[in-house]
Amino acid sequence: MSALPLWTPDAMRSAMRAEANGALPQAITGISIDSRTLAPGDSYFAIRGAVHDGHDFVAAALKAGAALAVVGKAQAGKFAPDAPLLVVDDVLAGLVELARASRERLEGQVIAVTGSVGKTSTKEALLHVLSAQGQTHASAASFNNHWGVPLSLARCPATARFAVFEIGMNHAGEISPLVKMVRPQVAVITTVEPVHLEFFSGIEAIADAKAEIFEGVEPGGAVILNRDNSQFARLNGRARDCGISRIVSFGVDRKSEARLLEVSLHATCSAVHAKILGHEVTYKLGMPGRHIAMNSLAVLAASSLAGADLALAALSLSQLVPAAGRGVRRTLVVPGGEITLIDESYNANPASMAAALSVLGRTQIGSQGRRIAVLGDMLELGPAGAKLHAGLNDAIKAEHIDLVYCCGPLMRKLWDALSTGKRGGYADSAASLEAQVLAALRAGDAVMIKGSFGSKMKTIVSALEKRFPGKAAFDEAAV
C-alpha cells in the first residue's frame, strides 16, 4: 500500500464537483460501496443498486469507521447536520468522475483485459507477475462492469507502477465507456467465444463488442490478440481502424509474436516453452490446463510491453494459483481415504466448460476412484442453449469422464445425450442435486463442480466442504 493517502477530501470534492458537509478528515485511505466490508478510513459511496439503496446504510458505514460518505443531493437531508459528507447530484456519476481523476493522475502503465473466457484469470496472473516487479493495482474479484470498473480505478494509488483492469460485457456498447475511462497503454482480448448469445446475433457480433476495447487505447499503445481464434482477422482489422499499429498476437500459429512452442500438461501444473516478442522462455505454470498455458502467453507479452522484466515474469508464473471458484482444488477426507474437489462454480460457458472438463480428465484419481463432473446450466446462450449443452457430451467422452451429475432445465439436454453408464444423477436445481452428489462420492474420486453463477453450483461445493473436512484441518485435528 502507498505511504500517501489514497485521496484527500479536497481532491475528491474537486473531482466530483461535490458540496462538503460536516467536519471532513484529512485523508481517505480507501473507497467502499459496501458498509459490511469497509475498513476504517474508507470513503463510503451510497450507490443505489438493483436491490438496495446505499443511502440506507450510510449510518452503519459511518459507525463502522468510514471517514466520510458520498451521498446524493436528494437524500442528504436525512442525515445528521454534522455528518461528514460529500454531496453530489448522482453518486454513481460521482464515482465515475473520481475514476477519471484517478486515471488522470496515474503515471504508471495501464493494462485492460477483456474476452469471452479467461478475463479474471488473466487479470489475476498479471497482478501476480507484475506485483513482483513494482507496486501493482488491479480490479478486485470480477469488478468489470459499470460500477466495478470506476470503483477499481478510483481505488488505484497515484504511485502505482502498473494497473490492471478487467472489463466485461454482455451487451454491445458496454465496453466503450469503460475503456475510455481506463485508457490503457496495453489492451488484451483473451478470446472470442459463443457466450451471451441471448443478446447477440452471432460470434461476429460478440467480436465487434469486444473490439470496443480498442476505442480507449492510448496513442502509441498496443493490443494483444489470440491469433488462433476464429475472430482474429476481424479484431485485427477493427484495431487498425482505430489507428492502432502495434498489434501483438499470441497462440500456436507460427506468425504469433507470443508463440507456444511446446507445452507439457500435468494434473496440477504445466511446463511451457514459448517465444515471447523474440525471446525464448521456458517456465512452469502453477495452474493446470492448456487454456491457462495459452493465456500465459498474453500475460507475458502484456507484461513485457508494459516495461516489466520478461524473465522475472515467467519465473513468477510457477507460483500462480486460481481465483476462488475458478479451479481451486481441495483435498477432502471421506470414509476410507480422500477425494479431490475442483471448484469451478463461479461461472460457465461452452468454452470454459470444455477447458474444465479437460483439466478434470488429467486429474489423478485413486485406484478405485472416478472422475466426476457435476454440472449446472450455462446461462445467456439464447436459442443455441439446448444444442450447446447437449454438445458437452463430446468433451465428456473425449476426456474419459466417468460420471456426470446434471441440474437445471438446460443441462437436461446433456443428461439425455449421455450414455447410460455415465449418468450419475439429475435434478432440477443445485439444491436438489446436492444429496445425490454427497451420497455418491467415495475415496479416490475427483469431482469438478461447474455452472453459471445463476445456477448456484457453489451450493454443492459448500455442502461438500461442510460434510467432509479438508485435509489440512484433518491433519491439524490429528495432531
C-alpha positions in Angstrom: 0.0 0.0 0.0 1.2 3.5 -0.8 2.5 5.6 2.1 0.5 8.5 0.8 -3.3 8.7 1.4 -5.4 7.4 -1.5 -7.3 10.7 -1.6 -7.8 13.9 0.3 -11.4 15.1 0.7 -10.5 18.3 -1.2 -9.3 16.3 -4.2 -12.4 14.2 -4.1 -14.6 17.2 -3.8 -12.9 18.9 -6.7 -13.0 15.8 -8.9 -16.7 15.2 -8.3 -17.8 18.8 -8.0 -19.3 17.9 -4.7 -20.5 20.0 -1.8 -18.9 19.4 1.6 -20.8 18.8 4.8 -19.6 18.4 8.4 -16.0 18.1 9.6 -14.1 16.1 7.0 -10.9 14.1 7.7 -7.5 15.0 6.3 -7.1 11.8 4.3 -9.1 8.9 2.8 -7.4 5.5 2.7 -9.9 3.5 0.6 -13.1 3.5 -1.4 -16.1 1.3 -0.5 -19.6 0.7 -1.7 -20.4 -2.0 1.0 -20.9 -0.9 4.6 -20.4 -4.5 5.7 -16.8 -4.8 4.4 -15.4 -1.3 4.5 -12.3 -0.5 6.5 -11.9 2.4 8.9 -10.7 5.4 6.9 -12.7 4.5 3.8 -14.9 6.8 1.9 -18.4 5.1 1.5 -20.3 5.7 -1.7 -24.0 5.3 -1.2 -24.8 3.8 -4.6 -28.3 2.8 -5.5 -28.3 -0.9 -6.7 -30.9 -3.1 -8.2 -31.9 -4.4 -4.8 -30.6 -1.9 -2.1 -30.1 1.8 -1.9 -26.7 2.6 -0.4 -28.2 5.6 1.4 -30.0 3.2 3.8 -26.6 2.1 5.1 -24.8 5.4 5.5 -25.3 5.5 9.2 -23.9 1.9 9.5 -20.9 2.9 7.4 -20.0 5.9 9.5 -20.5 3.9 12.7 -18.1 1.2 11.2 -15.4 3.9 10.7 -16.0 5.4 7.3 -14.1 8.7 7.1 -16.9 10.2 5.1 -19.9 9.2 2.9 -20.7 10.3 -0.6 -24.4 10.8 -0.9 -27.0 12.2 -3.4 -28.3 15.7 -3.0 -31.9 14.4 -2.9 -31.2 12.4 0.2 -28.7 14.5 2.0 -31.3 16.0 4.3 -32.0 12.7 6.0 -28.5 12.6 7.7 -27.3 14.5 10.8 -26.3 18.1 10.2 -22.7 17.4 11.2 -22.3 14.1 9.3 -19.1 14.1 7.3 -20.5 14.0 3.7 -19.7 14.9 0.2 -22.9 15.7 -1.6 -23.3 15.1 -5.4 -26.1 15.1 -7.8 -25.7 11.3 -8.5 -23.5 9.0 -6.5 -22.5 6.6 -9.3 -21.8 9.5 -11.7 -19.6 11.0 -8.9 -17.7 7.7 -8.6 -17.1 7.8 -12.4 -15.7 11.4 -12.2 -13.4 10.3 -9.3 -12.3 7.4 -11.5 -11.4 9.8 -14.3 -9.4 11.9 -12.0 -7.6 8.8 -10.7 -6.6 7.9 -14.3 -5.5 11.5 -15.0 -3.0 11.5 -12.1 -1.7 7.9 -12.8 1.7 7.8 -14.4 2.1 4.0 -14.4 1.4 1.6 -17.2 -2.2 0.5 -17.5 -3.4 -2.8 -18.9 -7.0 -3.6 -19.8 -8.3 -7.2 -20.2 -11.4 -8.5 -21.8 -12.5 -11.7 -23.6 -15.2 -14.3 -23.6 -13.2 -16.6 -21.4 -10.2 -16.1 -19.1 -10.6 -12.4 -18.2 -10.3 -12.8 -14.5 -7.6 -15.5 -14.5 -5.5 -13.4 -16.9 -6.0 -10.3 -14.8 -5.0 -12.2 -11.7 -2.0 -13.6 -13.4 -0.9 -10.1 -14.5 -1.4 -8.9 -10.9 0.7 -11.8 -9.7 3.7 -11.4 -12.0 3.7 -7.6 -12.0 3.5 -7.3 -8.2 6.9 -8.9 -8.0 8.4 -6.0 -10.0 6.7 -2.9 -8.7 3.6 -1.5 -7.0 0.6 -3.0 -8.8 -3.1 -2.3 -8.6 -5.8 -4.5 -10.1 -9.5 -4.9 -10.1 -10.8 -6.9 -7.2 -12.7 -10.1 -7.9 -14.7 -9.6 -11.2 -15.3 -5.9 -10.8 -15.7 -5.4 -14.5 -19.0 -3.6 -15.1 -20.5 -0.1 -15.0 -19.8 0.3 -11.3 -16.9 -2.2 -10.8 -14.6 -0.5 -13.3 -14.9 3.0 -11.9 -14.6 1.6 -8.3 -11.4 -0.2 -9.2 -10.0 2.8 -11.0 -10.9 5.2 -8.1 -9.1 2.8 -5.7 -5.8 3.0 -7.7 -2.9 4.7 -5.9 -1.3 7.5 -7.8 2.0 5.9 -7.2 1.2 2.5 -8.9 3.8 1.4 -11.4 1.3 -1.0 -13.0 -2.5 -1.1 -13.0 -4.6 -3.9 -14.5 -8.3 -3.6 -15.1 -10.8 -6.3 -16.2 -13.6 -5.0 -18.5 -16.6 -7.2 -19.1 -19.9 -7.0 -21.1 -23.0 -9.0 -22.1 -24.4 -6.3 -24.4 -22.9 -4.2 -27.2 -21.9 -0.7 -26.1 -20.9 -1.6 -22.6 -17.1 -1.8 -23.0 -16.7 1.5 -24.9 -17.4 4.0 -22.0 -15.4 1.8 -19.6 -12.3 1.6 -21.6 -12.4 5.3 -22.4 -12.3 5.8 -18.6 -9.4 3.3 -18.1 -7.3 4.5 -21.2 -4.9 1.6 -21.3 -1.5 1.5 -22.9 -2.0 -2.2 -23.4 -5.3 -4.0 -24.2 -5.8 -7.7 -24.2 -8.6 -9.8 -25.7 -8.1 -13.3 -24.5 -10.5 -15.0 -26.9 -14.0 -14.6 -28.5 -16.4 -17.5 -28.0 -20.2 -18.1 -28.3 -21.2 -16.6 -24.9 -24.1 -14.2 -24.1 -25.7 -15.4 -27.3 -29.0 -14.4 -25.9 -28.0 -10.8 -26.6 -26.1 -11.2 -29.8 -26.8 -12.3 -33.4 -23.7 -14.4 -33.6 -20.0 -14.7 -32.7 -19.1 -11.9 -35.1 -21.3 -9.5 -33.2 -19.6 -10.6 -30.0 -16.2 -9.9 -31.6 -17.4 -6.4 -32.5 -18.5 -5.8 -28.9 -15.1 -6.9 -27.6 -13.4 -4.7 -30.2 -14.8 -1.7 -28.4 -11.8 -2.0 -26.1 -9.7 -0.5 -28.9 -11.5 2.8 -28.6 -9.8 3.7 -25.4 -6.2 2.6 -26.1 -3.8 5.4 -25.6 -1.9 6.8 -28.6 1.1 4.6 -29.3 -0.4 1.8 -27.3 -0.6 -1.9 -28.2 -3.3 -4.6 -28.3 -2.8 -8.3 -27.8 -5.0 -10.7 -29.7 -5.4 -14.5 -29.9 -4.2 -15.4 -33.4 -5.6 -19.0 -33.1 -9.1 -17.6 -32.5 -11.6 -17.6 -35.4 -12.2 -13.9 -34.9 -8.6 -12.8 -35.1 -8.8 -11.2 -38.6 -11.9 -9.3 -37.7 -10.4 -8.0 -34.5 -7.1 -7.2 -36.2 -9.0 -5.1 -38.7 -11.0 -3.3 -36.1 -7.8 -2.4 -34.2 -6.3 -0.9 -37.3 -9.4 1.0 -38.0 -9.0 2.6 -34.5 -5.5 3.7 -35.5 -3.6 1.1 -33.5 -0.5 -0.1 -35.3 1.2 -2.2 -32.5 -0.8 -5.4 -32.7 0.8 -8.4 -30.9 -0.7 -11.9 -31.5 -0.4 -15.0 -29.3 -1.0 -18.6 -30.0 0.3 -21.7 -31.7 0.2 -20.1 -35.1 3.7 -19.6 -36.5 3.0 -15.9 -37.1 2.3 -15.3 -33.4 4.7 -12.8 -31.7 3.9 -14.7 -28.5 4.1 -18.2 -29.7 3.6 -21.5 -27.9 6.4 -23.8 -29.0 5.8 -26.7 -26.6 3.6 -27.5 -23.6 3.6 -30.4 -21.2 0.3 -30.7 -19.4 0.2 -32.2 -15.9 -2.5 -32.8 -13.3 -1.8 -29.7 -11.3 0.6 -27.6 -13.4 2.1 -27.2 -16.9 5.6 -26.8 -18.4 5.7 -24.3 -21.2 8.3 -23.4 -23.9 7.4 -20.2 -25.7 8.9 -17.4 -27.8 7.7 -14.0 -26.5 8.5 -11.0 -28.6 11.6 -12.6 -30.0 12.8 -14.1 -26.7 12.6 -17.8 -25.9 11.5 -18.7 -22.4 10.8 -21.9 -20.6 8.7 -21.8 -17.5 6.5 -23.7 -15.1 2.8 -22.7 -14.7 1.4 -23.2 -11.2 -2.1 -24.0 -12.7 -3.1 -26.8 -15.0 -4.8 -26.6 -18.4 -4.0 -25.8 -21.9 -6.2 -22.7 -21.8 -4.1 -21.4 -18.9 -0.9 -22.1 -20.9 -2.3 -20.2 -23.9 -3.3 -17.2 -21.8 0.1 -17.1 -20.1 1.5 -16.1 -23.5 -0.7 -13.0 -23.4 0.3 -12.3 -19.8 4.0 -12.4 -20.6 3.5 -10.3 -23.8 1.5 -7.7 -21.9 4.0 -7.6 -19.0 6.9 -7.1 -21.4 5.0 -4.3 -23.3 4.3 -2.6 -20.0 8.0 -2.5 -19.2 8.4 -5.5 -16.9 11.3 -7.9 -17.0 10.2 -10.9 -19.1 12.4 -13.5 -17.4 11.2 -12.5 -13.9 7.6 -12.5 -15.1 8.0 -16.0 -16.5 9.6 -17.2 -13.3 6.7 -15.8 -11.2 4.2 -17.9 -13.1 5.3 -21.0 -11.2 3.6 -19.6 -8.1 0.3 -18.8 -9.8 -2.9 -20.0 -8.1 -6.5 -19.9 -9.2 -9.0 -17.4 -8.0 -12.0 -18.5 -5.9 -14.5 -20.6 -7.8 -12.2 -20.8 -10.8 -10.4 -24.1 -10.4 -9.4 -24.0 -6.7 -8.5 -27.5 -5.5 -9.1 -29.0 -2.1 -8.4 -32.4 -0.7 -11.3 -33.6 1.4 -11.3 -36.6 3.8 -14.0 -39.1 3.3 -14.5 -42.6 4.8 -11.6 -44.8 3.7 -9.5 -42.0 2.1 -9.6 -38.7 0.3 -11.3 -37.1 -2.7 -10.1 -34.1 -4.9 -12.6 -31.3 -5.2 -12.2 -28.9 -8.1 -14.3 -25.8 -7.5 -15.2 -24.2 -10.9 -18.5 -22.9 -9.5 -18.1 -19.2 -10.3 -19.3 -19.2 -13.9 -19.5 -21.2 -17.1 -19.9 -21.1 -20.8 -19.2 -23.7 -23.5 -15.5 -22.8 -23.9 -14.7 -22.7 -20.2 -16.7 -25.9 -19.6 -14.7 -27.8 -22.2 -11.5 -26.5 -20.6 -12.6 -27.5 -17.1 -13.5 -31.0 -18.3 -10.1 -31.3 -19.9 -8.5 -30.4 -16.6 -10.7 -33.0 -14.8 -9.6 -35.6 -17.4 -6.0 -35.1 -16.4 -6.6 -35.1 -12.6 -5.2 -38.1 -10.7 -7.6 -40.4 -9.0 -7.2 -43.3 -6.6 -7.2 -47.0 -7.5 -11.0 -47.2 -7.2 -11.6 -43.5 -7.9 -13.7 -41.9 -10.6 -13.6 -38.6 -12.4 -17.0 -37.0 -11.7 -18.4 -33.8 -13.3 -21.2 -32.0 -11.5 -22.7 -29.5 -14.0 -25.3 -26.7 -13.8 -26.9 -24.7 -16.6 -24.8 -22.4 -18.7 -26.9 -19.2 -19.0 -27.4 -16.4 -21.6 -26.9 -18.7 -24.6 -30.2 -17.9 -26.2 -31.8 -20.3 -28.8 -28.4 -22.2 -29.1 -28.5 -23.1 -25.5 -30.0 -26.6 -25.8 -27.6 -27.6 -28.6 -24.6 -26.3 -26.7 -25.5 -28.1 -23.6 -26.0 -31.4 -25.4 -22.7 -30.8 -27.2 -20.8 -31.1 -24.0 -21.1 -34.8 -24.3 -18.3 -34.8 -26.9 -15.9 -33.4 -24.3 -17.1 -35.8 -21.7 -16.3 -38.7 -23.9 -13.0 -37.3 -25.1 -11.8 -36.7 -21.6 -13.0 -40.1 -20.3 -15.2 -38.6 -17.5 -16.7 -41.5 -15.6 -19.9 -40.0 -14.1 -21.9 -36.8 -14.8 -24.4 -35.2 -12.5 -26.6 -32.5 -14.0 -29.0 -29.9 -12.7 -31.2 -27.3 -14.4 -33.5 -27.4 -17.4 -30.7 -26.8 -20.0 -28.5 -29.5 -18.5 -31.4 -31.9 -19.1 -30.3 -31.8 -22.7 -26.8 -33.1 -21.8 -28.4 -35.7 -19.5 -30.5 -37.0 -22.3 -27.4 -37.2 -24.6 -25.2 -39.1 -22.0 -24.7 -42.8 -22.3 -26.4 -44.8 -19.5 -23.2 -45.7 -17.9 -22.1 -42.1 -17.4 -25.4 -40.9 -15.8 -24.8 -40.2 -12.2 -27.9 -38.2 -11.4 -30.2 -35.4 -12.4 -32.2 -32.7 -10.5 -34.0 -29.5 -11.3 -31.7 -27.4 -9.2 -28.3 -27.4 -7.4 -30.0 -27.6 -4.0 -32.0 -30.7 -5.2 -28.9 -32.4 -6.6 -26.8 -31.8 -3.5 -27.8 -35.0 -1.6 -27.2 -37.2 -4.7 -23.7 -36.0 -5.1 -22.8 -36.3 -1.4 -24.1 -39.8 -1.2 -22.2 -40.9 -4.3 -18.7 -39.9 -3.5 -16.1 -42.4 -2.4 -12.4 -42.5 -1.6 -10.2 -41.9 -4.7 -12.7 -39.8 -6.6 -12.0 -36.4 -8.3 -15.1 -34.2 -8.6 -15.4 -31.0 -10.6 -18.3 -28.7 -10.0 -19.2 -26.0 -12.6 -22.1 -23.9 -13.8 -23.1 -20.3 -14.5 -23.2 -18.1 -11.4 -27.0 -18.1 -11.6 -27.1 -21.9 -11.4 -25.8 -21.6 -7.8 -23.4 -24.5 -8.0 -21.5 -23.1 -5.1 -24.3 -24.7 -3.0 -22.9 -28.1 -3.7 -19.3 -27.0 -3.2 -20.3 -25.6 0.3 -22.1 -28.8 1.1 -19.1 -31.0 0.3 -16.8 -28.7 2.4 -19.2 -28.8 5.3 -19.7 -32.6 5.2 -16.1 -33.6 4.7 -13.1 -31.8 6.4 -10.3 -30.5 4.3 -7.1 -32.5 4.6 -5.3 -29.6 6.4 -8.0 -29.4 9.0 -8.0 -33.2 9.4 -4.2 -33.3 9.9 -4.4 -30.5 12.5 -7.1 -32.3 14.4 -4.9 -35.5 14.4 -2.0 -33.5 15.8 
